[in-house]
Amino acid sequence: MKKIIIVSTVGLIYDGITSVITSYLEAMNREDLKIYVVSTIMSESKIEKKIEELGCELSLIHISEPT
């Protein structure tokens, strides 16, 4: 099984980047793939649900400003 990690550095919000990520996930053959989606900054609950329904594991991380 191959593993894929997708990191959205703008968060999972309603924008073009997230639309491209979800469109690719919907269109691709996900058999024999373990897909991890990592979100920074913020995440919309409907988008989280959609990604999880596609069989991906979702992680949310908080990145703070340097001090």
N, C-alpha and C positions, 0 to 999 in steps of 0.2 A: 504494500500500500504506500502510495506517495503522499507526502504532506505538503500542503500549501499554506503559507501565512500571508494574509492580506492586512496591511496596517493603514488605516485611514487617519492621517495626521490632522485632518480638518474636522474630525468627528463624523458620526453617522447622522447627518442632518439632511434636509431636503435641498440638495444642490446637485450640480452636474457630476461631481466626483462620485458621490454615493449612488447616483443613478447608473453610472457606468459600472460600478462594482456589482450592483444587484442585477443589472442586465446581463453581464458576463456570467454571473453565478447561475442565473435562470437558463441561459442558453447552453452552457457547457455540460458535457457528460461528466457527472460527479461520481460515477462508479469507480471504486478502487482509489478514491481520494479522501484524505482527511483534511478538511479545510477549516482553518482557524481565522477568524476575523477579529482584529484588534482595533478598538476605537479609542481615540484620545479626545480630550476637551469635553465633548458632550455627545449624547446619543438620544435619538428619538425612539420612544418605546415601540411604535408601529414598525419602524425599520428594523429594530432588534428582533421583533417577532417574525418578520418576513425572512430575515437571514437564518434564524433558528429553524423555521419551517423548511428551509432549503437543505437542512441537515448539517449546517455549519455550527461550530462551537464559537461562542462570542465571549470576548474578554474586554472589559473596560478598564483603562488605566488613566490615572490622573498625573499629568506632568505639571509641576509647579514652575513658576518663574525662578531663575537663578537669583540667589541673594548676594 
